[in-house]
Amino acid sequence: MSFYEIVQQYQDFPFEDFFAGISAEEVHQVVAKDTLQPLDFLTLLSPEAANHLELIAEKANRLTVQYFGRTIQLFAPLYISNYCSNQCIYCGFNTSNSIKRRKLNLEEIDLEARAIAETGIQHLLMLTGEAKAVTPMEYLLEAVACLKKHFASVSIEIFPMDTDEYRQMQQAGVDGLTLFQETYNEELYKQVHLRGKKRDYRYRLDGPERGAKAGMRMVNIGALLGLGEKRSEFFFTGLHADYLDRRYIDTEISISLPRFNPADCEFQPDYPVDDRTFVQFLLALRLFQPRFGVTVSTRENARMRDNLIQLGATRFSAGVCTSVGGYSMEEDRDPPQFEITDDRSVVQVAEAISAHGYQTIYKDWDRGI
């Protein structure tokens, strides 16, 4: 069985009719439960549930503190290449975009790593565009070996791999995998991914599971909020995480909530997610799966992220640059994959976390010898 079969089970689910039948009493009943089922989660994603956010937030805060304490872990992304063979209409790295393409060599990767490590960050996310011929396995393994000299934890957000390839990365020192499905709507997926390996919906959908099978300590998933109908998209995101969590008990499952941000393209989302709905989704997820980590990136502005500290977020990126070579080579910075909206330094983000009564975590794990 794969998660695709679960997606198929809900293929013709009447989401609008379900939401229309939700009452305030049903929302309160779901909040009172200790364990939620998928349709309970969907109830908390309903328009009616948006009228009861204070009630849901109280429980979300209590559950987050119970499982994570009053802490926010920090990490930084490092783009080592923006070459891409995919034609994704929403992305600045789109192969048809006439942007400057660049791949860092090992010396440049080391410079970038040193600049990030100097901020105190010890959890790093290594990213590339999806161009396997330009960034082959040998190059990726050398990059990981370089980064492991500077960071306690190295995760990857690159092109999907086969299980044995993920296993090679894991054995080289990679302990986490981030892979966004972008949209769980298979037809829409084809419409926004026009060319390249990423056009293969099933291969990407099964990628997180291949990573878990390969022994990744952490797997992080998400949908790009704005691409598809927002409530059903986040419902599938939660189900996907639940599916992985039930089958791979040694793997820490987490979810990101990336909202579409402007990029070097003309794409505008058909289903924009406003702040209130974004908060509702985060709260609903916390009640559905109290143990899941929740990452909120610098796609969100400083005020929004500060307000999410007490509402269920557990992980922030900080001091972020989404350009290749952007940390140590600012004068030669390449176009970003997307624009960030929280441009605070690591110190400034840590100060904001402390001001809310929470502890900043720079390192919470180390690979055994």
Sequence and secondary structure as in RCSB ss.txt:
>XXXX:A:sequence
MSFYEIVQQYQDFPFEDFFAGISAEEVHQVVAKDTLQPLDFLTLLSPEAANHLELIAEKANRLTVQYFGRTIQLF
APLYISNYCSNQCIYCGFNTSNSIKRRKLNLEEIDLEARAIAETGIQHLLMLTGEAKAVTPMEYLLEAVACLKKH
FASVSIEIFPMDTDEYRQMQQAGVDGLTLFQETYNEELYKQVHLRGKKRDYRYRLDGPERGAKAGMRMVNIGALL
GLGEKRSEFFFTGLHADYLDRRYIDTEISISLPRFNPADCEFQPDYPVDDRTFVQFLLALRLFQPRFGVTVSTRE
NARMRDNLIQLGATRFSAGVCTSVGGYSMEEDRDPPQFEITDDRSVVQVAEAISAHGYQTIYKDWDRGI
>XXXX:A:secstr
  HHHHHHHTTT  HHHHHHT  HHHHHHHHH SS  HHHHHHHTSTTGGGGHHHHHHHHHHHHHHHH SEEEEE
EEEEEE      BTT TT TTS     B  HHHHHHHHHHHHTTT  EEEEEE S TTTS HHHHHHHHHHHTTT
 SEEEEE S   HHHHHHHHHHTEEEEE   B S HHHHHHHB SSGGG HHHHHTHHHHHHHTT SEEEE B B
TSS HHHHHHHHHHHHHHHHHH TTSEEEEE  B    SS    SS   HHHHHHHHHHHHHH TT EEEE TTS
 HHHHHHHTTTT  EEE S   STTTTT GGG    SS  S    HHHHHHHHHHTT EEES       
